[in-house]
């Protein structure tokens, strides 16, 4: 069996004197879509920041493709195939859509990006239509497409997604999750932080549930959807 693309091993993280994560372990294998569920202040976003290297754990290890990267910088981790679609998209609003996409390929400077632009434009025809428009003038749904496209420009092996449904209308949430499923089916592994448990589990392979910084439930998406314990664990009660 192929080893995990990402493994968190007994990660404990603090902000100052406040413990945020306590001994969490999780894995994402190549090609998997894994969701990390939990309510506000459960530690979901801190987990992604720990994977990316923005936050350093006090204990435990972050392992990418068999290599311990706990002491590695954010650029070094990105160079190993990680990419992030951040919460609230965080595009550069005064730059064009194309310029925002180009930023996703910063570490590939000098390479021919034609194939990458074609991949993004095929997946998101609306992005192609808006390529010369300032990103700040796009709708929320269009901005999310650009944010995902920007991450794809780095040719990631693992895409980290932080609350992809946040701030979108119900119709756009449905559309957004269809897009995420397409990206996953194209072979990109995804670790997705999300509050919308039912929607996330409907497209995921597996899931973990965080409550007050600890993983309290995990399993296949199908088993979690059927679990009587999911609501209790999700609410931390």
C-alpha contacts under 8 A as a table, 3 or more apart, distances in Angstrom:
res1	aa1	res2	aa2	distance
2	X	29	X	7.56
2	X	30	X	7.88
3	X	29	X	6.72
3	X	65	X	7.44
3	X	66	X	7.51
4	X	7	X	6.23
4	X	27	X	6.06
4	X	28	X	5.62
4	X	29	X	4.23
4	X	30	X	6.68
4	X	64	X	7.83
4	X	65	X	6.40
4	X	66	X	7.47
5	X	27	X	7.54
5	X	28	X	5.78
5	X	29	X	4.94
5	X	30	X	5.55
5	X	64	X	5.61
5	X	65	X	4.49
5	X	66	X	7.31
5	X	158	X	7.70
6	X	27	X	5.53
6	X	28	X	5.12
6	X	29	X	6.72
6	X	62	X	7.55
6	X	63	X	5.77
6	X	64	X	4.69
6	X	65	X	6.15
6	X	66	X	7.94
7	X	25	X	7.16
7	X	26	X	5.75
7	X	27	X	4.45
7	X	28	X	6.61
7	X	62	X	6.10
7	X	63	X	5.07
7	X	64	X	6.55
8	X	11	X	6.31
8	X	24	X	7.02
8	X	25	X	4.82
8	X	26	X	5.22
8	X	27	X	6.46
8	X	51	X	7.81
8	X	60	X	7.54
8	X	61	X	6.00
8	X	62	X	4.89
8	X	63	X	6.34
9	X	23	X	7.60
9	X	24	X	6.72
9	X	25	X	4.68
9	X	26	X	7.02
9	X	60	X	5.46
9	X	61	X	5.15
9	X	62	X	6.50
9	X	63	X	7.81
10	X	22	X	7.56
10	X	23	X	4.03
10	X	24	X	4.80
10	X	25	X	5.06
10	X	59	X	7.19
10	X	60	X	4.76
10	X	61	X	6.91
11	X	21	X	6.82
11	X	22	X	6.47
11	X	23	X	4.69
11	X	24	X	5.00
11	X	25	X	6.53
11	X	57	X	6.25
11	X	58	X	7.63
11	X	59	X	5.67
11	X	60	X	4.27
11	X	61	X	6.27
11	X	62	X	7.78
12	X	19	X	7.64
12	X	20	X	7.50
12	X	21	X	4.91
12	X	22	X	4.52
12	X	23	X	4.97
12	X	24	X	6.85
12	X	57	X	5.62
12	X	58	X	5.67
12	X	59	X	5.09
12	X	60	X	6.32
13	X	19	X	6.09
13	X	20	X	5.57
13	X	21	X	4.90
13	X	22	X	6.78
13	X	55	X	7.93
13	X	56	X	7.13
13	X	57	X	4.51
13	X	58	X	5.33
13	X	59	X	7.06
14	X	17	X	6.34
14	X	18	X	5.37
14	X	19	X	4.34
14	X	20	X	5.31
14	X	21	X	6.96
14	X	57	X	7.16
14	X	58	X	6.77
15	X	18	X	5.22
15	X	19	X	6.48
15	X	20	X	6.83
19	X	22	X	7.11
19	X	213	X	7.85
20	X	42	X	7.88
20	X	43	X	5.94
20	X	46	X	7.51
20	X	212	X	7.36
20	X	213	X	5.36
21	X	24	X	6.71
21	X	43	X	6.22
21	X	46	X	7.82
21	X	47	X	7.66
21	X	212	X	7.61
21	X	213	X	4.13
21	X	214	X	6.22
22	X	213	X	5.62
22	X	214	X	5.55
23	X	59	X	7.99
23	X	60	X	7.38
23	X	214	X	6.97
24	X	213	X	7.79
24	X	214	X	6.01
24	X	215	X	6.10
25	X	215	X	7.83
26	X	208	X	7.78
28	X	32	X	6.28
28	X	33	X	7.60
28	X	34	X	6.50
28	X	189	X	7.49
28	X	190	X	7.82
28	X	191	X	7.11
29	X	32	X	5.54
29	X	189	X	7.31
30	X	157	X	7.66
30	X	158	X	7.95
30	X	188	X	7.71
30	X	189	X	5.66
31	X	184	X	7.00
31	X	187	X	5.27
31	X	188	X	5.55
31	X	189	X	4.29
31	X	190	X	7.60
32	X	184	X	7.47
32	X	188	X	7.68
32	X	189	X	4.86
32	X	190	X	6.33
32	X	204	X	7.85
32	X	205	X	6.30
32	X	206	X	7.97
33	X	184	X	6.59
33	X	189	X	5.68
33	X	190	X	4.66
33	X	191	X	6.08
33	X	192	X	7.50
33	X	203	X	7.72
33	X	204	X	5.02
33	X	205	X	5.40
33	X	206	X	6.88
34	X	190	X	6.16
34	X	191	X	4.97
34	X	192	X	6.26
34	X	204	X	5.64
34	X	205	X	5.90
34	X	206	X	4.97
34	X	207	X	5.35
34	X	208	X	7.77
35	X	191	X	5.73
35	X	192	X	4.64
35	X	193	X	5.81
35	X	194	X	6.94
35	X	200	X	6.48
35	X	201	X	7.07
35	X	204	X	6.37
35	X	206	X	6.56
35	X	207	X	4.70
35	X	208	X	6.39
36	X	44	X	6.74
36	X	191	X	7.22
36	X	192	X	5.99
36	X	193	X	4.75
36	X	194	X	6.35
36	X	207	X	5.82
36	X	208	X	4.94
36	X	209	X	5.85
36	X	210	X	7.09
37	X	44	X	7.20
37	X	193	X	6.10
37	X	194	X	5.43
37	X	195	X	5.76
37	X	196	X	7.76
37	X	197	X	6.27
37	X	207	X	7.25
37	X	208	X	6.12
37	X	209	X	4.68
37	X	210	X	6.05
37	X	234	X	7.14
38	X	42	X	5.77
38	X	43	X	7.92
38	X	44	X	6.80
38	X	194	X	7.22
38	X	195	X	5.81
38	X	209	X	5.65
38	X	210	X	5.01
38	X	211	X	6.12
38	X	234	X	5.39
38	X	235	X	7.31
39	X	42	X	5.63
39	X	195	X	6.06
39	X	210	X	7.90
39	X	211	X	7.30
39	X	234	X	6.63
39	X	235	X	6.51
40	X	43	X	7.90
41	X	44	X	7.56
41	X	212	X	6.98
42	X	210	X	5.84
42	X	211	X	4.95
42	X	212	X	4.60
42	X	213	X	5.38
42	X	214	X	7.96
43	X	46	X	5.22
43	X	47	X	6.20
43	X	210	X	6.93
43	X	211	X	7.56
43	X	212	X	6.72
43	X	213	X	5.07
44	X	47	X	5.21
44	X	48	X	6.77
44	X	193	X	6.11
44	X	210	X	7.00
45	X	48	X	5.17
45	X	49	X	6.28
45	X	162	X	6.62
45	X	193	X	7.01
46	X	49	X	4.95
46	X	50	X	6.04
46	X	55	X	7.29
47	X	50	X	5.05
47	X	51	X	6.29
48	X	51	X	5.02
48	X	52	X	6.22
48	X	160	X	6.93
48	X	162	X	7.52
48	X	193	X	7.85
49	X	52	X	5.10
49	X	53	X	5.95
49	X	54	X	5.00
49	X	55	X	5.41
50	X	53	X	5.06
50	X	54	X	6.01
50	X	55	X	4.72
50	X	56	X	5.90
50	X	57	X	6.74
50	X	62	X	7.89
51	X	54	X	7.89
51	X	62	X	6.47
52	X	55	X	7.72
52	X	74	X	5.84
52	X	77	X	6.56
52	X	78	X	7.65
52	X	82	X	7.43
53	X	56	X	6.10
53	X	70	X	7.38
53	X	72	X	7.12
53	X	73	X	6.03
53	X	74	X	5.07
53	X	77	X	7.44
54	X	74	X	6.58
56	X	70	X	7.25
56	X	71	X	7.88
57	X	60	X	6.68
57	X	61	X	7.77
57	X	70	X	7.86
61	X	68	X	6.61
61	X	69	X	7.62
61	X	70	X	5.59
62	X	68	X	5.83
62	X	69	X	5.71
62	X	70	X	4.98
63	X	66	X	5.79
63	X	67	X	5.20
63	X	68	X	4.33
63	X	69	X	5.68
63	X	70	X	7.14
64	X	67	X	5.26
64	X	68	X	6.48
64	X	69	X	6.60
64	X	80	X	7.70
68	X	71	X	7.86
69	X	72	X	4.92
69	X	77	X	7.21
72	X	76	X	6.12
72	X	77	X	6.70
73	X	76	X	5.22
73	X	77	X	6.38
74	X	77	X	5.18
74	X	78	X	6.23
75	X	78	X	5.01
75	X	79	X	6.09
76	X	79	X	5.04
76	X	80	X	6.51
77	X	80	X	5.04
77	X	81	X	6.91
77	X	82	X	6.15
78	X	81	X	5.32
78	X	82	X	4.52
78	X	83	X	6.05
79	X	82	X	7.04
79	X	107	X	7.10
81	X	154	X	7.73
81	X	155	X	7.19
81	X	156	X	4.58
81	X	157	X	4.85
81	X	158	X	6.16
82	X	156	X	5.51
82	X	157	X	6.27
82	X	158	X	5.05
82	X	159	X	5.95
82	X	160	X	7.31
83	X	151	X	5.50
83	X	152	X	7.72
83	X	154	X	7.16
83	X	156	X	5.82
83	X	158	X	6.47
83	X	159	X	4.90
83	X	160	X	6.00
84	X	151	X	6.13
84	X	159	X	5.75
84	X	160	X	4.62
84	X	161	X	5.91
84	X	162	X	7.78
85	X	89	X	6.52
85	X	147	X	5.89
85	X	148	X	5.94
85	X	151	X	6.30
85	X	159	X	7.34
85	X	160	X	6.11
85	X	161	X	4.80
85	X	162	X	6.30
85	X	164	X	7.82
86	X	89	X	5.31
86	X	90	X	6.58
86	X	147	X	7.84
86	X	160	X	7.98
86	X	161	X	6.23
86	X	162	X	5.21
86	X	163	X	7.73
87	X	90	X	7.19
87	X	161	X	7.59
87	X	162	X	4.86
87	X	163	X	5.55
87	X	164	X	6.67
87	X	166	X	7.40
88	X	163	X	7.88
88	X	164	X	7.76
88	X	166	X	6.85
88	X	167	X	7.42
89	X	143	X	6.63
89	X	144	X	5.92
89	X	147	X	5.60
90	X	147	X	7.70
91	X	100	X	6.84
91	X	135	X	6.75
91	X	136	X	7.44
91	X	143	X	7.38
91	X	147	X	6.83
92	X	95	X	5.58
92	X	100	X	6.60
92	X	135	X	6.60
92	X	136	X	7.04
93	X	96	X	7.55
93	X	134	X	6.14
93	X	135	X	4.68
93	X	136	X	3.65
93	X	137	X	7.26
94	X	134	X	5.77
94	X	135	X	6.62
94	X	136	X	6.22
95	X	99	X	6.03
95	X	100	X	6.53
95	X	134	X	5.37
95	X	135	X	6.11
95	X	136	X	7.81
96	X	99	X	5.12
96	X	100	X	6.28
96	X	131	X	6.63
96	X	132	X	5.44
96	X	133	X	5.20
96	X	134	X	4.15
96	X	135	X	5.39
97	X	100	X	5.15
97	X	101	X	6.31
97	X	127	X	7.29
97	X	130	X	6.64
97	X	131	X	4.78
97	X	132	X	6.06
97	X	133	X	5.99
97	X	134	X	6.07
97	X	135	X	5.18
97	X	146	X	6.93
98	X	101	X	5.04
98	X	102	X	6.21
98	X	131	X	5.06
98	X	132	X	6.46
99	X	102	X	5.02
99	X	103	X	6.46
100	X	103	X	5.27
100	X	104	X	7.11
100	X	135	X	7.63
100	X	146	X	7.62
100	X	150	X	6.59
101	X	104	X	5.46
101	X	105	X	7.40
101	X	146	X	6.97
101	X	147	X	7.95
101	X	149	X	6.48
101	X	150	X	4.39
101	X	151	X	7.98
101	X	153	X	6.67
102	X	105	X	5.41
102	X	106	X	6.85
102	X	150	X	7.13
102	X	153	X	7.23
103	X	106	X	5.19
103	X	150	X	6.96
104	X	107	X	7.96
104	X	150	X	4.64
104	X	151	X	5.57
104	X	152	X	7.29
104	X	153	X	5.13
104	X	154	X	5.49
105	X	108	X	5.16
105	X	109	X	6.73
105	X	150	X	7.71
105	X	153	X	5.21
105	X	154	X	4.77
106	X	109	X	5.49
106	X	154	X	7.73
107	X	154	X	7.44
108	X	111	X	5.78
108	X	154	X	7.21
112	X	115	X	7.59
113	X	116	X	5.16
113	X	117	X	6.22
114	X	117	X	5.28
114	X	118	X	6.23
115	X	118	X	5.06
115	X	119	X	6.18
116	X	119	X	5.03
116	X	120	X	6.34
116	X	152	X	7.76
116	X	153	X	5.86
117	X	120	X	5.19
117	X	121	X	6.01
117	X	153	X	7.43
118	X	121	X	5.03
118	X	122	X	5.92
119	X	122	X	5.22
119	X	123	X	6.27
120	X	123	X	5.15
120	X	124	X	5.88
120	X	127	X	7.82
120	X	149	X	5.50
120	X	152	X	7.33
120	X	153	X	7.79
121	X	124	X	4.90
121	X	125	X	5.09
121	X	126	X	7.64
121	X	127	X	6.17
121	X	128	X	5.22
122	X	125	X	5.77
123	X	179	X	7.96
124	X	127	X	5.37
124	X	128	X	6.98
124	X	145	X	6.68
124	X	149	X	7.98
125	X	128	X	5.17
125	X	129	X	6.46
126	X	129	X	4.98
126	X	130	X	6.23
126	X	142	X	7.28
127	X	130	X	5.08
127	X	131	X	5.81
127	X	142	X	7.10
127	X	145	X	7.00
127	X	146	X	6.52
128	X	131	X	5.03
130	X	133	X	5.18
133	X	137	X	7.36
133	X	138	X	7.95
134	X	137	X	5.70
134	X	138	X	7.38
135	X	138	X	5.57
135	X	143	X	6.89
138	X	141	X	7.98
138	X	142	X	5.76
138	X	143	X	5.90
139	X	142	X	5.16
139	X	143	X	6.12
140	X	143	X	5.11
140	X	144	X	6.29
140	X	167	X	7.51
140	X	168	X	6.46
141	X	144	X	5.15
141	X	145	X	6.49
141	X	168	X	6.79
141	X	172	X	6.07
141	X	176	X	7.45
142	X	145	X	5.10
142	X	146	X	6.41
143	X	146	X	5.06
143	X	147	X	6.15
144	X	147	X	4.97
144	X	148	X	6.23
144	X	164	X	7.66
144	X	176	X	7.75
145	X	148	X	5.25
145	X	149	X	6.03
145	X	176	X	7.96
146	X	149	X	4.84
146	X	150	X	5.91
147	X	150	X	5.09
147	X	151	X	6.43
148	X	151	X	5.18
148	X	152	X	6.30
149	X	152	X	4.98
149	X	153	X	6.33
150	X	153	X	5.27
150	X	154	X	7.50
151	X	154	X	5.93
151	X	155	X	7.61
151	X	156	X	7.25
151	X	159	X	7.31
152	X	155	X	5.26
152	X	156	X	6.21
153	X	156	X	7.81
156	X	159	X	6.25
156	X	188	X	7.05
157	X	188	X	5.70
157	X	189	X	6.11
158	X	188	X	6.13
158	X	189	X	4.71
158	X	190	X	5.48
158	X	191	X	7.28
159	X	188	X	6.97
159	X	189	X	6.21
159	X	190	X	4.74
159	X	191	X	6.33
160	X	190	X	5.90
160	X	191	X	4.99
160	X	192	X	5.89
160	X	193	X	7.93
161	X	164	X	6.29
161	X	190	X	7.29
161	X	191	X	6.30
161	X	192	X	4.59
161	X	193	X	6.02
162	X	192	X	6.17
162	X	193	X	4.96
162	X	194	X	6.79
163	X	166	X	5.54
163	X	192	X	7.31
163	X	193	X	5.42
163	X	194	X	4.70
163	X	195	X	6.97
164	X	176	X	7.56
164	X	192	X	7.94
164	X	193	X	7.83
164	X	194	X	6.97
165	X	168	X	5.74
165	X	173	X	5.40
165	X	176	X	7.21
165	X	194	X	7.47
165	X	196	X	7.71
168	X	171	X	7.93
168	X	172	X	5.71
168	X	173	X	5.82
169	X	172	X	5.17
169	X	173	X	6.10
170	X	173	X	5.00
170	X	174	X	6.42
171	X	174	X	5.30
171	X	175	X	6.44
172	X	175	X	4.89
172	X	176	X	5.86
173	X	176	X	4.98
173	X	177	X	6.23
174	X	177	X	5.39
174	X	178	X	6.38
175	X	178	X	5.14
175	X	179	X	6.38
176	X	179	X	5.10
176	X	180	X	6.31
177	X	180	X	4.90
177	X	181	X	6.11
177	X	199	X	7.65
177	X	200	X	7.77
177	X	203	X	7.64
178	X	181	X	5.10
178	X	182	X	6.32
179	X	182	X	5.00
179	X	183	X	6.34
180	X	183	X	5.11
180	X	184	X	6.21
181	X	184	X	5.03
181	X	185	X	6.07
181	X	203	X	6.29
182	X	185	X	5.04
182	X	186	X	6.22
183	X	186	X	5.10
183	X	187	X	7.00
183	X	188	X	6.22
184	X	187	X	5.44
184	X	188	X	5.01
184	X	189	X	6.18
184	X	190	X	6.79
185	X	188	X	7.20
194	X	197	X	6.78
194	X	200	X	6.75
196	X	199	X	5.63
196	X	200	X	6.13
197	X	200	X	5.21
197	X	201	X	5.98
198	X	201	X	5.31
198	X	202	X	6.11
198	X	225	X	7.05
199	X	202	X	5.17
199	X	203	X	7.15
200	X	203	X	5.85
200	X	204	X	6.16
201	X	204	X	4.90
201	X	205	X	7.54
201	X	206	X	7.50
201	X	207	X	7.09
201	X	221	X	5.14
201	X	222	X	7.44
201	X	224	X	7.72
201	X	225	X	6.83
202	X	221	X	7.20
204	X	207	X	7.13
204	X	221	X	5.89
205	X	220	X	6.03
205	X	221	X	5.42
205	X	222	X	7.97
206	X	218	X	7.60
206	X	219	X	5.74
206	X	220	X	4.15
206	X	221	X	4.56
206	X	222	X	7.93
207	X	218	X	5.61
207	X	219	X	5.77
207	X	220	X	6.18
207	X	221	X	5.75
207	X	224	X	7.40
208	X	215	X	6.61
208	X	216	X	7.77
208	X	217	X	5.86
208	X	218	X	4.30
208	X	219	X	6.80
209	X	215	X	5.54
209	X	216	X	5.83
209	X	217	X	5.12
209	X	218	X	6.16
209	X	233	X	7.00
209	X	234	X	6.28
210	X	213	X	6.05
210	X	214	X	5.36
210	X	215	X	4.49
210	X	216	X	5.96
210	X	217	X	7.46
210	X	233	X	7.88
210	X	234	X	7.11
211	X	214	X	5.45
211	X	215	X	6.44
211	X	216	X	6.51
211	X	233	X	6.96
211	X	234	X	6.70
211	X	235	X	7.29
211	X	236	X	5.09
212	X	236	X	7.17
215	X	218	X	7.47
216	X	233	X	6.33
217	X	230	X	7.48
217	X	233	X	6.76
218	X	224	X	7.32
219	X	223	X	6.33
219	X	224	X	6.19
220	X	223	X	5.23
220	X	224	X	6.21
221	X	224	X	5.16
221	X	225	X	6.13
222	X	225	X	5.23
222	X	226	X	6.47
223	X	226	X	5.17
223	X	227	X	6.00
224	X	227	X	4.88
224	X	230	X	6.39
225	X	230	X	7.47
227	X	230	X	5.46
228	X	231	X	6.95
228	X	232	X	7.89
229	X	232	X	5.38
229	X	233	X	5.95
230	X	233	X	5.14
230	X	234	X	5.73
231	X	234	X	5.00
231	X	235	X	6.09
232	X	235	X	5.30
232	X	236	X	6.13
232	X	237	X	5.28
233	X	236	X	4.90
233	X	237	X	6.15
234	X	237	X	7.82
